[in-house]
Amino acid sequence: MKTKLLWLLAPIALVGCQSTYVAEYANNEQWYQLGEEDALRGLHVRNASMNEEALSLYEEGYAIGKAQYCESSNAWMLGRIGKPYLGICHDLPHGWSFQLDYDAGRERWRKW
């Protein structure tokens, strides 16, 4: 199973600096940490073939990371420093205000 999953994650691991954490967490079967890190980077849920236990751990970590990433106090700063926002907070009750704050910070970044 571990080998099969590594083959599924290998193309993702070849993409730039993200490869380090993906490969490390996948090799060590640290699914909670992988989910948390994906969310903290503002990425959408990974579409990888995982067993039920691994998927559960990944989703649990992702939820924790998403809660931290989507704190309203982060939105303006993410935009201000030019980080892309992929809309992972849209399904939250404050998702619309997160987007507005991000857009305000992004506008400031463009003028800089």
N, C-alpha and C positions, 0 to 999 in steps of 0.2 A: 504494500500500500504506500509506504513511504517513497519508494522509487517512482511509482506511478504519479504521485502528487508532485514530486520534484520535476518530472517531465512536463506536467501541466503548468507549473509555475516558472519553468525555465525561460520562456519567451518574455515574461514580465520582468524577470530578473536581469535580462540583458539591456534594459532601458535605463541608462544613466545612473545617477546617484541613488535612485530608489532600489537598485539591485542589492545593495549591501544589506539593508534591513530585511528585505523579502527573503533572500537566500538564507540569511542567518536564522530567521524565525522558522522558515519552512524546514531547514535542515534539522533544527532542534525541536520540531513539532510544537512550537510555542504559538498556538493559534490565537489565544487570548491577546497576546502581545501584538501579533500581526494585525488583528482587528482594531485594536486600540490605536496603533500607529497609523494605519490607513485612515481612520477617522480624524486623528490629530493633524494629518496632512490635507484634510479636506477632500479625500477621495471617496468615491462611491463604494458600496459593498462589493467586494471582490467576487467574481463569478468563477469559482474554482470548484472542482470536484473534491469534496471532503466527506469523510464519514460523518455520521450523525453527531458523535461526541466532539469532533474537531469543529464542525460547523457551529455547534452550540457555544463552544468556547470562543470562537471567532466573533460570533454575533454579540456575545456578552461583552467582550473587549471593545468591539466597535461601538456599542451603545455608550459605554463609559467615555471613550474618546470623543464621540460625537457630542455628548453633553458638555464636555470641556471646550471643544472647538466652537460650538454654537452659542457660547456665552455672549450676551449682547455686548459686553465690554471688549470683545475681540474683533468685532465686525469692522469698525472704523479703522483700526490699526492694520488689519489684513489688507484692506483696500489701500490704505496710505502707503504701505511698503510695497505695493504692486503685486501681491500674491493673487493668483487666480482664484475665483470662487466658483465651485462647480454645483452649487445649489443643494448641498446636503442638508441644509437647515430648513428648507421650504416646508417640510411636513410638520414642523413644530409650531406650536401656537404663536410664538414670536418670530416665526420665519420671515414674515413680510418686513418687520422692523429691522431684522438682521440684514436683509437685502438693502434696505434704504440706508442704513448706517454704513454698510460696506460700500455702496455706490458713492456716498459722500466722501469717504476716505479715498476711494479710487479717483474721484474727480480732483481731489487735492494732489494726488500722486501725479496725475496727468499734467497739472499746471506747474509742477515742480520742475 
